[in-house]
Amino acid sequence: MAARQLAALGLDVVVLEAHESVGGRTRSAQVAGVTVDLGGTFVGPTQDRVIALAAALGCRTHPTWVQGKSVVRWHGSRRRYSGTIPRVPVTTLLNTERVRLLFDRAANRLGADGMGRSEQDEISLGTWLTRVRAGQGATALLAAVARTTWGCEPDEVSLLHALRYVKGCGGINRMLDTEGGAQQDHFAAGAQEMSLRMAAELNVYTACPVRSVRHTAGEDVVLETPHGDLVARAVVVAVPPAMRNRIVFDPPLPSGYQALSQRWPQGALTKAYAVYEKPFWRDDNLSGQTLSDDGPVFITLDASPEDASRGALLGFIGGDYARRFDALPQAERRLQVLQCFAELFGPAALQPLGYIDQRWASEPWIGGGPTAHPGPGALTGYGRWMAEPVGRIHWAGTETADVWSGFMDGAVRSGERAATEVAAHLAVRTTDDEMAANA
Ligand SMILES: Cc1cc2nc3c(=O)[nH]c(=O)nc-3n(C[C@H](O)[C@H](O)[C@H](O)COP(=O)(O)OP(=O)(O)OC[C@H]3O[C@@H](n4cnc5c(N)ncnc54)[C@H](O)[C@@H]3O)c2cc1C
């Protein structure tokens, strides 16, 4: 996004991408003729920047399938329910709503910069859940939220980071809901299409990891790659914070930047898809949406193509479940996922036309997903170094965004912010209107 905006201002921009293809944490694949999103998938209301980008590029979205009943598997029993509130014991529901209100209230009280009382950064989300007496049921539900949101267990993420993150999404419901929330729509041709279309208009080198970034005595930076050096007037580093440490900076970055990179680990979230002749669960009036207090698959969604010419089930495996699952051989992973699907939707789920899973924690240039989970102390200690430029080095990437950080929308916003910064740095004449028109 940064490259797109700077190129539109007439600058000579080169994109260097370590992987063989562009897209990063958005990667689409074909399974039995169906396009599936292995990483970022859904968009929803208030994610205005990614929606504007998609519209500018002609990438079409359609609503996520929600018709029919959802299923909850709780304490070993399986129940159907309508709407977004799962049929778990009423005490669990009441307690979860109480905890949600407490959480949203604390998030709303954060200052304009998203920072709160420093003691909120001294404890984890898990410790807070114990302090507010969340109880077993509500804790299990919020653990599922932590696993999908940060790819970690509640004890692994700072309370302050969790509050700030959710505030940037507009509250827990906006972040979690399908209709009216962040899962409302998805891309007909896969989310990666946005990057592919942008790349087609830019000067992009793939399979080209940047090994080092060196400030010269003059006004330049030199980027070292396996294909040779590149000299630039400014650089935007748009990699996950933990991946910044794979680049050698010369002179070394101030110590706060290195600590940030070490204390901002990527989560573990794996996605698995099974594709079938048809979405057979719809015949049983099931939406394909499920929530489970047991793994490895703990959330599912219907990811079938718009015309239902095939059926596709998407399963999420996150946090500790993902760490155990990711270490298994492919055949065992497939078996475990299909067994989970069969427990939720019946034995037909055991016979897919195709299966795929994507373990983001094994990706060498990404390190995990969906985003990072800084633990206690990281945000107040090192957060200020997240986006602060160092000489000719500027920072982008979803983790640097204040709004919808961790999401595709945050990634787009961060690219826009970095482009504005670089343009100012290089004193390129532009107006806000021109920047918006380029989006
Ligand atoms: C399983 C999963 C599900 C998700 N679901 C959603 C969702 O439904 N909705 C949503 O909005 N978001 C979702 N996300 C998050 C979303 O995908 C990310 O927020 C977004 O794609 C991040 O974009 P980015 O450009 O900041 O970083 P990335 O996509 O991580 O891009 C960084 C790029 O830098 C490259 N790189 C790293 N090091 C180097 C180097 N040294 N030299 C050159 N290149 C390098 C990497 O290869 C990568 O391509 C999900 C993510 C995952 C993993």
The ligand as an ORCA input file, in Angstrom:
! r2SCAN-3c Opt
* xyz 0 1
  C      -4.793    -17.515      9.894
  C      -5.003    -16.038      9.720
  C      -6.300    -15.548      9.647
  C      -6.512    -14.179      9.498
  N      -7.793    -13.721      9.337
  C      -8.005    -12.410      9.059
  C      -9.294    -11.953      8.675
  O     -10.231    -12.739      8.534
  N      -9.451    -10.615      8.433
  C      -8.398     -9.732      8.514
  O      -8.590     -8.538      8.260
  N      -7.153    -10.158      8.831
  C      -6.936    -11.471      9.095
  N      -5.682    -11.924      9.353
  C      -4.598    -10.937      9.515
  C      -4.149    -10.358      8.174
  O      -3.876    -11.387      7.282
  C      -2.907     -9.514      8.454
  O      -3.216     -8.497      9.382
  C      -2.348     -8.799      7.220
  O      -2.312     -9.634      6.095
  C      -0.955     -8.282      7.562
  O      -0.409     -7.613      6.453
  P       1.030     -6.957      6.586
  O       1.343     -6.403      5.255
  O       1.079     -6.082      7.770
  O       2.038     -8.145      6.947
  P       2.324     -9.518      6.199
  O       1.120     -9.965      5.455
  O       2.891    -10.433      7.237
  O       3.433     -9.136      5.138
  C       4.779     -9.018      5.491
  C       5.598     -9.495      4.306
  O       6.967     -9.238      4.566
  C       7.722    -10.305      3.998
  N       9.042    -10.307      4.626
  C       9.378    -10.634      5.908
  N      10.691    -10.430      6.118
  C      11.207     -9.955      4.956
  C      12.513     -9.559      4.536
  N      13.576     -9.598      5.357
  N      12.689     -9.130      3.260
  C      11.621     -9.041      2.398
  N      10.365     -9.423      2.740
  C      10.158     -9.861      4.005
  C       6.892    -11.526      4.279
  O       7.219    -12.591      3.414
  C       5.474    -10.991      4.038
  O       5.059    -11.184      2.713
  C      -5.409    -13.286      9.467
  C      -4.114    -13.784      9.491
  C      -3.914    -15.149      9.612
  C      -2.502    -15.676      9.620
*
